[in-house]
Amino acid sequence: MMFLPLLFGIIVSVVLTVIAFLLKKKGYSKTTINIYTLASLALGVVIIAYGFTVVRGFEGFAYLLLGIPIVLISIITICMTFLSNTKKHQVV
């Protein structure tokens, strides 16, 4: 029961990552994708801060378990978009 928020956090972060890759596949710019992933990173930080400052205690720990996967996967997604090469090599 304790790891249910962790599972929800993993599911939310996977959905956010899939949406970022769909945006990349549709041809959106790196800036648009980075703004999206920064917004999801901010969402994770806000969830963690809300759990620490407002809820507190064991219930606040559930918010921490919800926010940590979102933050980690958002950081990984930002790194992947920075490292990816968007230039398409054309075969002549």
DRENDRENFI-525817 format. One line per field, with one value per residue: residue number from 0; residue in one letter; z, y, x negated of N, C-alpha, C in turn. Coordinates in steps of 0.001 Angstrom, whole numbers, plus 500000, padded with zeros to 6 digits. Example, Ala and Ser with C-alpha at 12.3 -4.5 7.8 and 13.67 -1.06 7.14 Angstrom:
! DRENDRENFI-525817
seq c(0|1)
type c(A|S)
nc3 c(507800|507080)
nc2 c(494310|497750)
nc1 c(486810|487150)
cac3 c(507800|507140)
cac2 c(495500|498940)
cac1 c(487700|486330)
cc3 c(507800|507870)
cc2 c(496700|500030)
cc1 c(486800|487100)
END
This chain:
! DRENDRENFI-525817
seq c(0|1|2|3|4|5|6|7|8|9|10|11|12|13|14|15|16|17|18|19|20|21|22|23|24|25|26|27|28|29|30|31|32|33|34|35|36|37|38|39|40|41|42|43|44|45|46|47|48|49|50|51|52|53|54|55|56|57|58|59|60|61|62|63|64|65|66|67|68|69|70|71|72|73|74|75|76|77|78|79|80|81|82|83|84|85|86|87|88|89|90|91)
type c(M|M|F|L|P|L|L|F|G|I|I|V|S|V|V|L|T|V|I|A|F|L|L|K|K|K|G|Y|S|K|T|T|I|N|I|Y|T|L|A|S|L|A|L|G|V|V|I|I|A|Y|G|F|T|V|V|R|G|F|E|G|F|A|Y|L|L|L|G|I|P|I|V|L|I|S|I|I|T|I|C|M|T|F|L|S|N|T|K|K|H|Q|V|V)
nc3 c(500000|500593|498488|496422|495701|494583|492373|490936|490433|488768|486597|485739|485038|482950|481085|480602|479423|477121|475787|475300|473510|471419|470662|469673|467545|465923|464939|466328|467682|469494|471544|472191|473133|475289|476900|477561|479009|481070|482309|483279|485042|486848|487825|489259|491234|492561|493584|495398|497119|498118|499556|501568|502842|503314|503779|505261|507437|507368|505322|503722|502861|501000|498947|498290|497281|495037|493592|493130|491054|488833|488707|488318|485873|484206|484224|482982|480475|479576|479350|477342|475166|474809|474067|471789|468246|465995|463350|460247|458381|455027|452368|449434)
nc2 c(498814|501121|501672|502419|505217|505572|503886|505206|507587|506646|505749|508159|509608|508027|508337|511108|511139|509613|511310|513427|512196|511686|514288|514957|513191|514168|516403|518742|521513|521470|523303|523591|521006|520928|522957|521759|519492|520788|521968|519680|518869|520992|520522|518124|519046|520896|519181|517699|519767|520633|518384|518390|520909|521533|519182|517240|514768|511239|511187|513223|512005|510255|512013|512717|510264|510229|512441|512203|510210|511578|513884|512768|511302|513402|514930|513090|512964|515603|515633|513706|514972|517135|515831|514483|514225|516323|516781|515511|513020|513030|510804|510858)
nc1 c(499188|497963|496289|497902|498275|495718|495843|497875|496499|494448|495966|497158|494852|493853|495912|495690|493159|493596|495358|493604|491810|493588|494148|491641|491470|493504|492342|491858|490010|486839|486915|489627|490173|488412|489485|491887|490942|489595|491768|493037|491063|491155|493706|493309|491523|493145|495106|493546|492680|495135|495905|493960|494226|496963|498580|497015|495429|496239|498090|497165|494871|495889|496498|493916|492992|494567|493670|490859|490206|491273|489700|487109|487378|488087|485730|484026|485284|484914|482126|481836|483086|481382|479050|479747|479530|480892|480630|481289|479805|479317|479462|477739)
cac3 c(500000|500694|497213|495432|495131|493744|491113|490228|489955|487621|485474|485257|484380|481671|480177|480212|478516|475838|475136|474804|472311|470347|470174|468875|466313|465103|464326|467117|467931|470790|472529|472617|473932|476552|477722|478078|480043|482218|483013|484055|486134|487828|488452|490251|492349|493297|494345|496524|498053|498765|500542|502701|503557|503696|504286|506264|508028|506478|504134|502896|502249|499818|497902|497899|496406|493781|492863|492790|489692|487835|488616|487742|484461|483488|484040|481957|479188|479167|478900|476067|474088|474547|473431|470516|467041|465247|461930|459515|457352|453783|451486|448084)
cac2 c(500000|502278|501942|502808|506519|505394|503330|506293|508499|506015|505750|509545|509994|507314|509003|512385|510854|509186|512514|514172|511529|511914|515651|514915|512477|515037|517419|519960|521913|521102|524286|523228|519786|521267|523692|520745|518681|521665|522109|518456|518929|521931|519835|517208|519830|521464|518086|517400|520895|520605|517314|518755|522128|521606|517936|516761|513454|510084|511541|514000|511045|509739|513015|512574|509097|510574|513476|511836|509647|512608|514737|512007|511007|514681|515263|512178|513372|516833|515245|513002|515917|517920|515009|513909|514959|516520|516902|514283|512789|512661|509988|511423)
cac1 c(500000|497082|495645|498892|497904|494536|496334|498545|495463|493785|496912|497271|493604|493772|496858|495096|492049|494169|495865|492441|491309|494554|493910|490417|491773|494355|491506|491757|488624|486265|487338|490972|490086|487748|490442|492813|490296|489350|493046|493260|490105|491713|494831|492758|490964|494275|495707|492659|492720|496447|495877|493104|494607|498369|499136|496055|495601|496266|498869|496250|493951|496573|496286|492521|492919|495221|492938|489482|490067|491570|488510|485995|487630|488034|484316|483513|485842|484233|480784|481957|483385|480186|478034|480195|479166|482119|480340|481520|478801|479951|478662|477813)
cc3 c(500000|499341|496101|494876|494244|492387|490288|489669|488748|486399|484883|484517|483047|480655|479699|479238|477150|475082|474573|473543|471143|469786|469293|467525|465366|464467|465083|467421|469305|471888|473066|473515|475274|477466|478343|479205|481266|483014|483827|485219|487236|488541|489534|491467|493199|494135|495573|497565|498795|499849|501764|503513|504059|504390|505451|506730|507004|505213|503176|502211|501003|498656|497397|496947|495071|492946|492401|491412|488589|487629|487921|486251|483640|483240|482962|480581|478684|478652|477547|474922|473790|473782|472073|469359|466193|463750|461266|458437|456098|452924|450078|447059)
cc2 c(501263|502658|502271|504210|506445|504832|504391|507295|507948|506034|507152|509960|509277|507952|510334|512194|510423|510386|513343|513529|511652|513322|515699|514249|513313|516170|518729|520257|521447|522045|523955|522000|520075|522079|522729|519929|519523|521904|520855|518363|519852|521307|518879|517937|520431|520389|517758|518518|520946|519530|517670|519920|522117|520329|517396|515340|512331|510355|512380|513120|510419|510723|512981|511391|509343|511519|513080|511189|510664|513501|513999|511739|512294|515114|514377|512572|514652|516511|514545|513952|516813|517124|514462|514837|515086|516644|515551|514166|512298|511875|510521|510337)
cc1 c(499136|496488|496630|498619|496661|494927|497046|497541|494729|494699|497039|496009|493429|494715|496297|493936|492555|494720|494712|491881|492280|494418|492666|490678|492636|493561|491440|490294|488166|486734|488724|490956|489431|488657|491437|492175|489924|490629|493352|492278|490611|492909|494347|492209|492079|494957|494861|492717|494055|496492|495057|493661|496046|498833|498314|496352|495585|497080|498022|495222|494576|496435|494845|492355|493598|494362|491548|489371|490340|490355|487371|486193|487632|486602|483692|484019|485189|482838|480841|482274|482189|479140|478449|479828|480409|481864|480485|480451|479508|478974|478852|477677)
END
